[in-house]
Amino acid sequence: MTTRLIDDLNELHARYVRAINSAVESDDQAAVDELAAGYDAEATLMVAEREGKTHLLPLQRRAA
């Protein structure tokens, strides 16, 4: 049975929140920054894979 994307994203988010909170409690700003970037990358990849959009990766930022 395939889970819904939103459920998988919520689970991913909860795991990262726990890890980031732990890093904050340890006063480890480098880990916080690394985890935040890791969440963005992992969530983006998850969505792209589920939506068949991996050809758009890596995402390009629009010019300001």
C-alpha positions as CSV (number, residue, x, y, z in Angstrom):
1,M,0.0,0.0,0.0
2,T,1.4,3.4,-1.0
3,T,1.1,6.1,1.6
4,R,0.0,9.6,0.7
5,L,2.6,12.2,0.0
6,I,1.3,14.5,2.7
7,D,1.6,11.8,5.3
8,D,5.2,11.0,4.2
9,L,6.1,14.7,4.3
10,N,4.5,15.1,7.8
11,E,6.6,12.2,9.0
12,L,9.8,13.6,7.5
13,H,9.0,17.0,9.0
14,A,8.5,15.5,12.5
15,R,11.8,13.6,12.3
16,Y,13.7,16.7,11.3
17,V,11.9,18.8,14.0
18,R,13.1,16.3,16.7
19,A,16.6,16.3,15.3
20,I,16.8,20.1,15.1
21,N,15.3,20.6,18.5
22,S,18.0,18.2,19.9
23,A,20.7,20.2,18.1
24,V,19.3,23.5,19.5
25,E,19.3,22.0,23.0
26,S,22.9,21.0,22.5
27,D,23.7,24.5,21.2
28,D,25.0,23.1,18.0
29,Q,24.2,25.7,15.4
30,A,26.2,24.0,12.6
31,A,24.0,20.9,13.1
32,V,20.9,23.0,13.0
33,D,21.9,24.6,9.7
34,E,22.9,21.3,8.2
35,L,19.6,19.7,9.3
36,A,17.5,22.5,7.9
37,A,19.2,22.3,4.6
38,G,18.9,18.5,4.7
39,Y,15.1,18.8,5.3
40,D,14.7,21.1,2.3
41,A,16.7,18.8,0.0
42,E,14.9,15.6,1.2
43,A,11.4,17.1,1.1
44,T,12.0,18.6,-2.4
45,L,13.4,15.2,-3.7
46,M,10.4,13.3,-2.2
47,V,7.9,15.6,-3.9
48,A,9.8,15.5,-7.2
49,E,10.0,11.7,-7.1
50,R,6.3,11.3,-6.3
51,E,5.2,13.8,-8.9
52,G,7.5,12.5,-11.6
53,K,9.4,15.8,-11.8
54,T,12.9,14.7,-11.0
55,H,14.0,16.1,-14.4
56,L,13.5,19.6,-12.8
57,L,16.2,18.9,-10.2
58,P,18.2,20.6,-8.9
59,L,15.9,23.5,-8.5
60,Q,17.1,26.8,-9.9
61,R,16.4,30.0,-8.0
62,R,14.8,32.7,-10.0
63,A,16.8,35.9,-10.5
64,A,15.7,38.8,-8.3
